[in-house]
Amino acid sequence: MIPEEITSRLPLFTHEHLELYTKLREHEHSPIWNYTCGDRINADDVLLIDSFKENLHTKRKKGSLEIPEEILNWIEQIKDDVILFRENTRGLDLRKEFSKIKCMKREDIARHLEKVVPLSVSLDRLIVNSTSGTTGHPIITPNHPTAIGCYTPLLLFSLERHGVKPNFTKDNVGCMLICAQKETAVYSTVVPMLNGTGFAKINLDLSSWNKEESRVRYIEDFSPQFLTGDPFSFSEMLKLDMKYKPSALVSTSMTMSTALREKLIKTYNTKVIDYYSLNETGPIAYSCPHNPEEFHILPTDIFVEITDNEGNPLSEHTTGEITITGGRNPYIPLLRYKTGDRAKLKLETCSCGDPTPRLYDMETREQVLFYNKKNQLVNPIDITRIMKRYPILQYEFKQKKDLSCVLSVNKLHEFTHLENTKFQQELESLFRNEIDLEINFDLDTNGKKPVPYESEIGFNL
């Protein structure tokens, strides 16, 4: 009998998955687990995910500045069920005046979620995620098992385009997600819809392990088919003396530097794939196998525009804000959603063979690292984690060449004296109390999008 605490999180779990599930958790070098997780995917979800996967291959087509008819039809079907859609399209002819529709923004989800979630949608299978807050401030986004499950075919398609075809079995580990943070969820599970292959999210920070050597031993003993992570995590992984060579490294969350990409390729003799994805939108684009500085639009159920500050669509090869319509999350339909990131759009045919448009000259979340006064690295994600604990709407954290730091904050409401003191102590502790930190609570961006992390200090591998 499979325990209910497993089947409630993994409905398609079977007895043949139990051996690897247990082995991952009880390995002598396993990390200190602090979380449990499962995909909550059922048989009906798999049918929808398989259909989505098929469309990734059969519905890829050359891009256009004109919105596809199928996405216009989707808007027509749901616009009366979504308060924000209704408000933003009132009095407009969708087909003739699409570009006049008011753009959605991050604040619409953060402050007026009730206007975004369709009125008739069932909340029975709601999953709640919080964003990292790397583009301004953290927000809570509802999601659905099917929508999250579609991340898998999107990821596998990206790997395939780079010549990587993992073999998933009930006896191997398909993927490990590598983190390097002071505090994060650490867990393992299996993926029934991928033949029960294993998955683990691990943290390279020593606080997550009983023995220092266990970090390398755990990864090497399971030798996952590929790894996912962010540039900071992969740069920390370079410090480990590992014989294991992953078939691919998939980088998310922030732009990877060319120097780091080249060093990872040289060290592990592997493919490095950059991934552009937001929690609100899901995966948007993947780095071209022929030109890693350009990103092919990945899903076939979104329309990508480049818009100016007022939401007017811009022509090809013009820098503007990446704006998304469509998607598969039933709780967060997107209608001209401004991502906060900037790029140019290229429609011409690519030599790699993928006909979809490419984003290039991207101005997204760049890799920013901080140092304390002893030159020890600090991950900005750990700063984000602290920010989430306080009523903070927006912030900018800057480090100067002399290693001193200035934090400017826009508060939701006033802090108590105790909160002020604790807030400063948490940040100083993150830097091991080796920091000169000035905090001011009057962030003024003059109407511009705040830049959460900046540093005048470069990063050397």
N, C-alpha and C positions, 0 to 999 in steps of 0.2 A: 504494500500500500504506500503510495507516494504521499508525503505529508501535505496537508492542505495549505500550509504556509508557502510551499513551493508552487503548487498548482494555481493558487490565487494570483501569483505574479507571472507564472509561465503556463498558461492554459494548455499548450501543446506539448508539455513535458511528458516524457515516457520513461519507463524503467531503464531503457538502454542509455539514457542520458545521465543517470544517477552516478555512475562510476567517475566520469570526468568532473561532474559538478562537485562531488565530494573531494576528489583529488586536488582540484584548484583551491578549495577552501582549507584543506587539512595538510597540505604540503609542508614539509619541515621548514622550508624557507619562505612560507607565505607571509605577506605583510600583515599588519595589525588591522583586521577588517573593522570598519565602523559603520557599514551601511549594507542594506540588502536591496536588490534591484531585479526587475524582470521586464520583459517587453509587453506583457499583457495582450499579446496578439492571439486571436482565435482563428478558426478555419475560414470564416467569412473574410476576415482581414487579409489573409494570405491570398485569396482570390483577387482582391482589389490591388494588393501590392504586386502580384504577378502581372496584372493588366497594365499597371503603371510601368513596370519593368519592360514589358513588350513595347509600349509606346516610346520609351527612351530610344529604342533601336529603329522603330518603323516610322515615327513621326518627326524625325529630325529633318529640318529643312532650312534653306537659306533665309536669313533674317530680313526683316523689312522695318521701315519706320512706321508702317501702318499696322494697327492692332489686328491680330487674327480674328476671323469671324467666330471661331469657337469660344474665344474668351469674351467677345462681345455678347454672345448668347448666354454665357455663364453669368455675366453681370445682369443681363435682363432677367434671368431666372431668380436671382436672389436680392436684387436691389430693394424691393419692397419689404424684405424681411430683415434688412440691416438699416438701422436708423441713420447711421452716418452715410451710407450709400444713398439713401433716400434724400437726405439733406443736400449732399454734394452734387447730385444729378438733377435736382428739381429744375424743371423748365428747360432742360437740355435734350437735344436729339443725340443719343449716344453715338450713332454712326457718323453723324456729320460734325459733332461738336465734342468729341472725346477729349481733345486737348484743353477744353475749357473747364473740365471737371476739376474741382478743387482737390489738391493733393492731400492724402493722409500723411500724418507725421507721427513720430514716436510719442509725442505728448498725447495723441488721441488714444493710444493704447494705455499709456501710463495713467491718464487722468479720467478718461471717459470710456472705459472698457465696455460699459453697458450699451454704448452706441455702436460698438464694433461686432460683438457676438450676435449672430442671427437670433431673432426672437423665438423661432420655432425649433431651434436645434436642441436635441436631448443632451443633458449634462451627465448622463449615467456613466460615461466612460472618460470623464474629464481627467486630464493629467496636467499638473501645474509645474511650469518651469520658470526659473528666474534667469534673466540675462546677466552677463558678466558686468555690464555697465561700462564697457570700455569705450563707448561712443558718447558718453555724457552722464547718464545715471542709470542705475539698475531698474528694470521693469519686470513685472510678473506677466507671463504669457500663458494662456491655456492652450493645451494641445490634446491630441487624440492618438491612440495606439497605431492606427493605420497610417496617419501622417508621419509619425516618428519611424514607423516600420519602412516607409519609402526612402528613408535615408540610406538603407542598406543597398538597394539596387542603384541608387545614385553614386554611392561610394564605389561599388563594384564596377560600374560603367567607367568611372574615372580611372580606376586601376587598369581595366582592360584597354583603354585608350593609350595607356603607357606601356602596354605589353605585359601586364602582370595579371595572371589568372590563378587566384588561390584555389587550393583544393580543400574543401571543408569536409571533415568527417567527425564522427562522434568521439574520436580518440585524439583529436588535435585541437590546438588553440588557434582560432582564426585571427584574432586581433587582440592587442593590448593597447589601452589608452594610457599614455605616459604623462604624468603631471610632475611638477616640481614646485610645490607650494608648502607653506607652513601648516595649512589646514585645508583639507578637501575630503570629499567622499571617496572611500576606498572599498571596492567590492568586486566580486566575481560572479559569473553566471554562465549559462549556456544559451545558445541561440537555436531553438528547435527548428525554425524555418530554414536554417542552413545546416541541416543534418545533425544538429546538436553540437556543433563546434563550440569551443570554449571562448569566453571573453573575460577580460579582467581590466579594471581601472586601478592603476597603482600609482603611488606617489614616491618619487625618488628622494624626497626629504627624509633624513635619517630618523625623524620622529615617528615615521610610519613603519619602522622595522625593528625587530628584536635584536638583529645582528647586522652589522654594517655590510658584511659580505653577502647577505641574503638578497640584496637588490639584484646583483648579477646572477646569482644562482637561480633565483626564481624565474627570471627572464630566460636564461639559457636552458634550464630544464624543460620549459614548455615550448621554447622556440616558436613564438607565434608567427603566422604566415606574414603579417605585416604589422606595423605600429602606426598609431595616430597620436597626435600631440600638438603642442604649439612650439614656436621657435625657442622659447626659453627652456622648455623641457628637453628638447633635442640638444641644445647646447650643453645642458647639465649632463645629459647622457654621454656626451663625448668624453667626460671626465672618468667614466667607468671603463675598466679594462675588460671588454667583452669579446669573446670569440664569435658569438652569435651574429649572423648577418641577415637582417630582415630583407624580404624581397622588395619592400617599398616602405617609405615613410610618408605619411599623409599629414600635412601641416595645416592647422586651422587657427582661428582666433585673431591672428595678426599677420601682417606681411613679413615674409622671411627675407632676410638680406641675402644678396648674391654670394657674399663670402661664406655665410653659414651653409647655404645650399651646396656650394662646391666642396666644402670641407666634409659634409655628411656623405656626399656621393663618393668622395675619395676614401673616407674612413671605412664605410660599410659596403662599398661597391654595390650601391642600391639605386632604385628610382626614388626621386623626391618629388612629390606632387603637392602643390599649393592649392588650397581649397578656400573659396570665398563663400562664407555662410554666415547668416545671422539667425538668432533664435526666433525672431519674429517672422522670418521669411522661409527658414530652412535653407538648404544649399542652393546657391545661385550659380556659381561658375567654378570651373577647375582649370588649372594651368595647362596650356597647350604643350603636348609632348615635343613639338618642334621649337617653340619659343616660350619658355617659362614665365616671361614677363607679360604674356597675354593670356586672357582667361575666357574660355568658351562658355557660353550660357549652357547650363547643364540640364535643368528640367525642361520638358516640352509643354508644361501647363502654366507657364508664366510669360508675360510680355515685359520686356525691359526697355525703358526709355532713359534718355539723358535729358534732364530738365534744368532750367535756370532757377533763380531764387523765387520767381513768381509762379513756377510750375509750367512754363511754356516749353514745349519740346524743342530740343536743339538738333541740329543736323549732324550727320556722321562726321567723326574726327573733331568734335568740339567738346571741350571739357565742361562738365556739368554734374549734377547730382544723379546718382543711380536711383531710378524710380521703378517700382515693381507693381504689376497688376497680376492677380491670379493666385495660384498656389493650391495646396491640398489640405490645409488645416481648416476643418469645418468651423472652428471657433474664432479664427482670425482671418477672414477673407480680406484680401488686399486690393484696394482700388487707388492706383497711382500713389503708392506708399514711398515716401522719400526715406532712403536708408541712412542718410547722413554721410555717406561715402561718395567720392567723386571719381570720375573716369571719363574716357572717351569711348565711343562705340565704333567698331569696324565691321562692315557687312561683307566685304569681299571674301572670296573663297580662300580657304586656308590650305596650305600644302600638306597638313597632317590628315586631311580627309574629312574632318568634322565640318559640316556646312553651317553650323550655327554661328551667330554673331560673336564677336570677341570684345571684351572690355580690355582697355590698355591705358597706360599712363595713370594707373590707379592711385588714388590718394585715400588710402584706407587706414586701418589701425596699424601703425608701424611698430616695429619691435623697439620698445623703450625699456631700459633697465636702469636700476638705481643702485647706488653704493652707499654703505655707511662709512664712517671716518677711518675704518680699518680696511677699506676697499673690499668688503664682503658684499656679494650681490644680493639684491632684494627684488623679488618678483612683483611687478605692479598688480598682479591678480590678487596678491595677499592684501594690498591696500584696498582694492575693490571690496574684498570680503569684509573688511572693517567698516567701510562706508555703508554697507548694507544694513548694519546693525543700528544705524542712527537715522533720524528724519532728515536726510540730505537729498535734495533734488538734483543738484549739479555741483561739480567741483573741478578744480584744476590743481594738479600737483606738479611742481616744477623743481628740478635740482640744478643748482648753479655749479660753475666750474670749481668753486672752493668746497663743494660737497654739501653746502648748506641747502635747505629745502624750504619752499614756501607753499602752503596749502591754502587755497581760496575756496570758500564754500558758500553755496546758496542753500539755506535751510528751509525746510518745510514749516517749521515753527521753532521757537526759541529753545535752546538747551537749558537744562538746570545746571547749577554750578557743579554738581556731582557728575553729570554727563560730560560737561566740558573737560573736567579733570580726567575722567576715565578715557575719553576720546583721545586726548593728547598722550596719555600713558600707553594706550594700545599701539598707537603709531610709533612712539619712541621705542617700545619693546620690540616691535617688528624689526627695527634697525639695530637691535641689541643695545639700545640706549647709547649708541654711538652716532648721534645726529644732532645738528643744530636746526630745529624746526620752528618756523613761524606760522601760526594759523590765524587767518582773518576770515570773518564771517560776512563779508560784503562783496562777494563775487559779482563783478559787473562785466558782462561780455559784450555790451553795446549792441545787443540784438543778434550777435553772431553765435554760432555753435561753439560751446566750450571745448577746449582741447584738454582732455582729462590728464594726460601724462606728457611731460616734456622734460628733456634733459640736455644740458650743455656739454655732457660728457659722452664720448664715443664708447663703443663696446668692442673690445678686442677678444677674439677667440683664443 
